[in-house]
Each structure stands twice: as structure tokens, then as C-alpha cells.
Amino acid sequence: MRNVDRFNTKQFSRVNRNTKIIYQFAKYGSKGLSKVNPTLVFIDAVVSLGELFISYSNYRQIKEQNKQLKIEIKILSIELKNLKKSLNLQEEKFKYELEQNNKLIEKELRNNRRKNEALKKAYKMAKKYFINMKIEIEQYKQKFPYSKETLDIEKKYYEALSSYTEISLEYIGG
């Protein structure tokens, strides 16, 4: 944007001189013009017309710049509106994705809870089963303490127990 010098001292001195001429003409009438040099008045009038032309061309340039700036402002405001719309659309898209992800996570959590409940039941039943097996093996040991079958059954029991714990640890992640 172009800056305009509002305090143009050259123009101010010419305006001052012109007002003196007009004042003398108003005060003395046609006699006042005789005191003023006509060549000086003519030169001053020509200079004033030149300044008028320059001022008018500056005015037209500034007016054209203003039109261009108004057009640019309109274009930028339209761009801003479009950007706001696109941001609103993106926001809605992210909200929708967030809701969908939230629903998926909740569904996964519910499934995990169900699986955990089933695992708890299975562990409780396995614990009861192994306790009952131990009791049976203890009773069998008391009846037949040194038989080969007793040792085989006890060995199988401990193998089953160790494999159960290994599977449990693999599933838990330990």
C-alpha cells in the first residue's frame, strides 16, 4: 500500500500564496490585481493545474488500489469460509471416527470380560479337579503304597499339573 504525505510543505506554501492573491483581489478588487504580477499568477495557476493533475492521478491510483484490495478481501473472506467449512467437516469426521473407535473398544472390553469370566470358571473347575485328583491319589497311595501303578498315576498327575501351569503361564503371558 502506498503512503501519502499529508504534510506536503510545498503544496501548503502554494496554497498560502494563492490565498494571499484571493485575499488581495477580494480586498482591493481589480486594483488588487494590479499589485500582483500577472506572470506570477499565470505560472502559479499552471503549477496549480499540474499539481491538480498529479493529485487526481494519485487519487485514481489509490482508488484502483482500494478496488483491488476490496476484491482481495472478498476472495480471502470466501477462502476463510471454505477453510472453516473444511475444518468443520474434518472435525465431524474425527468425531465420527472417535465414536466408532470408542464403540469398538467398548465391544472388545466386553468380550474380554466375558473371556475372563469363562477363564475364571475354568480355573476354578481345574483347581477343584486337581484337588480331587490329589485326594484320590493320596487315598490310593495309602491303600497301595509301593505299587507300580501308584507311582505311574502320581507321575501322570504331576505331568498334567506342570503342563496345566505352563499353558496357564503362556496364556497369561508370564
C-alpha positions as CSV (number, residue, x, y, z in Angstrom):
1,M,0.0,0.0,0.0
2,R,1.3,3.4,-0.9
3,N,1.8,6.1,1.8
4,V,0.6,9.6,1.1
5,D,2.4,12.6,2.6
6,R,-0.3,14.6,4.3
7,F,2.1,17.3,5.3
8,N,3.3,18.4,1.9
9,T,5.0,21.7,2.7
10,K,5.5,22.7,-0.9
11,Q,1.8,22.4,-1.6
12,F,1.0,24.3,1.6
13,S,3.1,27.3,0.6
14,R,1.4,27.4,-2.8
15,V,-2.0,27.3,-1.2
16,N,-0.9,30.1,1.2
17,R,0.3,32.2,-1.8
18,N,-3.0,31.6,-3.6
19,T,-5.0,32.7,-0.6
20,K,-3.0,35.9,-0.5
21,I,-3.8,36.6,-4.1
22,I,-7.5,35.8,-3.5
23,Y,-7.5,38.0,-0.4
24,Q,-5.9,40.9,-2.2
25,F,-8.5,40.6,-5.0
26,A,-11.3,40.5,-2.5
27,K,-9.9,43.4,-0.5
28,Y,-8.8,45.8,-3.3
29,G,-11.0,44.5,-6.2
30,S,-9.4,44.9,-9.6
31,K,-6.9,47.3,-8.1
32,G,-5.5,44.4,-6.0
33,L,-4.7,42.5,-9.2
34,S,-2.5,45.4,-10.4
35,K,-0.3,45.0,-7.4
36,V,0.2,41.3,-8.3
37,N,2.5,40.3,-11.1
38,P,0.3,38.6,-13.8
39,T,3.1,36.4,-15.0
40,L,3.5,35.1,-11.4
41,V,-0.3,34.5,-11.3
42,F,-0.2,32.6,-14.6
43,I,2.8,30.5,-13.5
44,D,1.2,29.8,-10.2
45,A,-2.1,28.8,-12.0
46,V,-0.1,26.4,-14.3
47,V,1.7,24.9,-11.4
48,S,-1.6,24.5,-9.5
49,L,-3.1,22.8,-12.6
50,G,-0.1,20.5,-12.7
51,E,-0.5,19.7,-9.0
52,L,-4.2,19.1,-9.6
53,F,-3.4,16.6,-12.4
54,I,-0.8,14.8,-10.2
55,S,-3.2,14.8,-7.3
56,Y,-6.0,13.4,-9.5
57,S,-3.8,10.7,-10.9
58,N,-2.7,9.8,-7.4
59,Y,-6.3,9.7,-6.4
60,R,-7.2,7.4,-9.3
61,Q,-4.3,5.1,-8.4
62,I,-5.3,4.9,-4.8
63,K,-8.9,4.3,-5.8
64,E,-7.8,1.5,-8.1
65,Q,-5.7,0.0,-5.3
66,N,-8.8,0.2,-3.0
67,K,-10.9,-1.7,-5.6
68,Q,-8.2,-4.4,-5.8
69,L,-7.9,-4.6,-2.1
70,K,-11.7,-4.9,-1.7
71,I,-11.6,-7.7,-4.3
72,E,-8.7,-9.4,-2.5
73,I,-10.6,-9.1,0.8
74,K,-13.7,-10.7,-0.7
75,I,-11.5,-13.6,-2.1
76,L,-9.8,-14.0,1.3
77,S,-13.1,-14.0,3.1
78,I,-14.5,-16.7,0.7
79,E,-11.3,-18.7,1.3
80,L,-11.7,-18.3,5.0
81,K,-15.3,-19.5,4.9
82,N,-14.3,-22.5,2.8
83,L,-11.5,-23.3,5.2
84,K,-13.9,-23.1,8.1
85,K,-16.3,-25.5,6.3
86,S,-13.4,-27.9,5.6
87,L,-12.3,-27.7,9.2
88,N,-15.9,-28.3,10.4
89,L,-16.1,-31.3,8.1
90,Q,-12.8,-32.7,9.4
91,E,-14.0,-32.1,12.9
92,E,-17.2,-34.1,12.2
93,K,-15.1,-36.8,10.6
94,F,-12.8,-37.1,13.6
95,K,-15.8,-37.1,16.0
96,Y,-17.4,-39.9,14.0
97,E,-14.1,-41.9,13.9
98,L,-13.7,-41.3,17.6
99,E,-17.2,-42.6,18.3
100,Q,-16.6,-45.7,16.1
101,N,-13.3,-46.4,17.8
102,N,-14.9,-45.9,21.2
103,K,-17.7,-48.4,20.3
104,L,-15.1,-50.9,19.1
105,I,-13.0,-50.5,22.3
106,E,-16.1,-51.0,24.4
107,K,-17.1,-54.1,22.5
108,E,-13.6,-55.5,22.8
109,L,-13.7,-54.8,26.6
110,R,-17.0,-56.6,26.9
111,N,-15.6,-59.6,25.0
112,N,-12.5,-59.6,27.2
113,R,-14.7,-59.5,30.4
114,R,-16.7,-62.5,29.1
115,K,-13.5,-64.4,28.3
116,N,-12.1,-63.6,31.7
117,E,-15.2,-64.8,33.4
118,A,-15.0,-68.0,31.4
119,L,-11.3,-68.4,32.3
120,K,-12.1,-67.8,36.0
121,K,-14.7,-70.5,35.9
122,A,-12.3,-72.9,34.0
123,Y,-9.6,-72.2,36.6
124,K,-11.9,-72.8,39.5
125,M,-13.1,-76.1,37.9
126,A,-9.5,-77.1,37.1
127,K,-8.5,-76.3,40.7
128,K,-11.3,-78.5,42.1
129,Y,-10.4,-81.2,39.6
130,F,-6.7,-81.2,40.6
131,I,-7.6,-81.1,44.3
132,N,-9.9,-84.1,43.8
133,M,-7.3,-85.9,41.8
134,K,-4.7,-85.3,44.6
135,I,-7.1,-86.6,47.2
136,E,-7.7,-89.7,45.1
137,I,-4.0,-90.3,44.6
138,E,-3.4,-89.8,48.3
139,Q,-6.0,-92.4,49.1
140,Y,-4.7,-94.8,46.5
141,K,-1.2,-94.3,47.9
142,Q,-2.4,-95.2,51.4
143,K,-4.0,-98.4,50.1
144,F,-1.2,-99.4,47.8
145,P,2.0,-97.6,48.9
146,Y,4.6,-99.4,46.8
147,S,2.8,-100.5,43.7
148,K,4.0,-99.6,40.3
149,E,0.6,-98.3,39.3
150,T,0.6,-95.8,42.2
151,L,3.9,-94.4,41.1
152,D,2.7,-94.1,37.4
153,I,-0.5,-92.4,38.4
154,E,1.4,-89.9,40.6
155,K,3.8,-89.3,37.8
156,K,1.0,-88.6,35.4
157,Y,-0.7,-86.3,37.9
158,Y,2.4,-84.2,38.2
159,E,2.9,-84.1,34.5
160,A,-0.6,-82.9,34.0
161,L,-0.2,-80.3,36.7
162,S,3.0,-78.9,35.2
163,S,1.6,-78.8,31.7
164,Y,-1.5,-77.0,33.0
165,T,0.7,-74.4,34.7
166,E,2.8,-74.0,31.5
167,I,-0.3,-73.4,29.4
168,S,-1.7,-71.0,32.0
169,L,1.5,-69.0,32.0
170,E,1.7,-68.9,28.2
171,Y,-1.9,-67.7,28.1
172,I,-1.4,-65.1,30.8
173,G,1.9,-64.0,29.2
174,G,4.3,-64.9,32.0
